[in-house]
Amino acid sequence: MFIFIYRSSRKECSIRFTYMITGCNGRTYTCICFNTCCDYVTAGVFLVIRCSYLFEQNENILIVVGVIGGLTCLFSAIIGSFQFDIKKIVAYSTASQLGYMFFSSGMSNYSLSLFHLFNHAFFKALLFLSMGSIIHALHDDKILEKWEV
């Protein structure tokens, strides 16, 4: 069971994952890399939700999933609040929301985790569209320090 948790959380919900997302942002293959990462994540969250009957057999597994999700949520939110590149802020926000999903799965609240998974898809799509409009309106300037607010 611990191997299953390790494999589903290794790429999907770990501190290393946040660096994988934000490392893609400055390169030409940003969309491909980011979409691949998000697909891995949603598959991992959905896999944990679908295999909930296995997780309910052992309370230690749920604690591990909850701790990994909570730490990911906390550290991604802290790191993202100190970024100045708008793409990195959105990337860390995504990792933080995925931490919330794993945390709620670790607390045996699978319906909330599934609701947040679907809700996350819609509000991130709107966020990416608005972020693209803002970057385009500011002539491809992605650094928040240069903006006059």
C-alpha positions in Angstrom: 0.0 0.0 0.0 2.9 2.4 0.8 4.3 1.7 -2.7 1.0 2.7 -4.2 1.0 6.0 -2.3 4.6 6.6 -3.2 4.0 6.0 -6.9 0.8 8.2 -7.0 2.3 11.0 -5.0 5.9 11.0 -6.4 5.2 13.1 -9.5 1.7 14.4 -8.6 1.9 15.9 -5.2 5.4 16.6 -4.0 7.6 19.5 -3.4 9.7 18.5 -6.5 6.6 18.7 -8.6 6.3 22.5 -8.0 9.8 23.0 -9.4 9.0 20.9 -12.4 6.0 23.1 -13.2 7.8 26.4 -12.7 10.9 25.2 -14.5 8.9 24.9 -17.7 7.6 28.4 -17.8 10.5 30.2 -19.5 11.0 27.7 -22.3 9.3 27.3 -25.7 7.5 24.0 -24.7 5.7 25.6 -21.7 2.2 24.6 -22.7 3.2 21.0 -23.5 5.1 20.6 -20.2 2.5 22.3 -18.1 -0.4 20.3 -19.6 1.5 17.1 -19.1 2.2 17.9 -15.5 -1.5 18.8 -14.9 -2.6 15.6 -16.6 -0.4 13.6 -14.3 -1.7 15.4 -11.3 -5.4 15.0 -12.1 -4.8 11.3 -12.9 -3.1 10.9 -9.5 -5.9 12.6 -7.6 -8.5 10.7 -9.4 -6.6 7.4 -8.8 -6.5 8.1 -5.1 -10.3 8.9 -5.1 -11.1 5.8 -7.1 -9.0 3.5 -4.9 -10.5 5.0 -1.7 -11.7 1.6 -0.5 -8.0 0.5 -0.3 -7.1 3.6 1.6 -9.8 3.1 4.2 -8.4 -0.3 5.1 -5.3 1.3 6.7 -5.4 4.6 8.7 -1.6 5.1 8.3 -2.0 5.4 4.5 -4.6 8.2 5.0 -2.3 10.0 7.3 0.6 9.8 4.8 -1.7 11.2 2.0 -2.9 13.9 4.2 0.5 15.0 5.4 1.9 15.0 1.8 -1.1 17.0 0.6 -0.9 19.5 3.5 2.8 20.1 3.1 2.5 20.6 -0.6 -0.3 23.0 -0.1 1.6 25.0 2.6 4.9 25.2 0.9 3.5 25.9 -2.6 1.4 28.8 -1.2 4.4 30.2 0.7 6.7 30.0 -2.3 4.1 31.3 -4.7 3.4 34.4 -2.6 7.0 35.6 -3.0 7.2 35.2 -6.8 7.1 38.1 -9.2 6.6 36.2 -12.5 2.9 35.8 -13.1 3.3 32.4 -14.7 5.2 31.1 -11.7 2.5 32.5 -9.4 -0.2 30.6 -11.3 2.0 27.4 -11.3 2.5 27.5 -7.6 -1.2 28.2 -7.1 -1.9 25.1 -9.1 0.4 23.0 -7.0 -1.2 24.4 -3.8 -4.7 23.5 -5.0 -3.5 20.0 -5.8 -2.2 19.8 -2.2 -5.7 20.7 -1.0 -7.1 17.8 -3.1 -4.7 15.3 -1.7 -5.3 16.7 1.8 -9.0 16.2 1.6 -8.5 12.7 0.3 -6.2 12.0 3.2 -9.0 13.1 5.5 -11.4 10.6 3.9 -13.5 13.3 2.3 -13.4 12.0 -1.2 -16.5 13.7 -2.5 -15.0 17.1 -1.6 -11.8 16.2 -3.3 -13.6 15.1 -6.5 -15.7 18.3 -6.4 -12.6 20.4 -6.0 -10.9 18.5 -8.9 -13.7 19.4 -11.3 -14.1 22.9 -9.9 -10.3 23.4 -10.2 -10.4 22.6 -13.9 -12.9 25.3 -14.6 -11.4 28.1 -12.5 -7.9 27.3 -13.8 -9.1 27.5 -17.4 -10.6 30.9 -16.7 -7.4 32.0 -14.8 -5.2 31.0 -17.7 -7.4 32.8 -20.2 -7.4 36.0 -18.1 -3.6 35.7 -17.5 -3.0 35.4 -21.2 -5.2 38.5 -21.8 -3.3 40.5 -19.2 0.1 39.5 -20.5 -0.9 40.3 -24.1 -2.3 43.7 -23.0 0.9 44.5 -21.2 3.0 43.7 -24.3 4.4 40.3 -23.1 5.5 41.7 -19.7 5.2 38.9 -17.2 7.1 40.5 -14.2 4.9 42.0 -11.6 7.5 44.4 -10.3 7.4 46.4 -13.5 3.7 46.9 -13.4 2.4 50.2 -12.2 -0.7 49.5 -10.0 
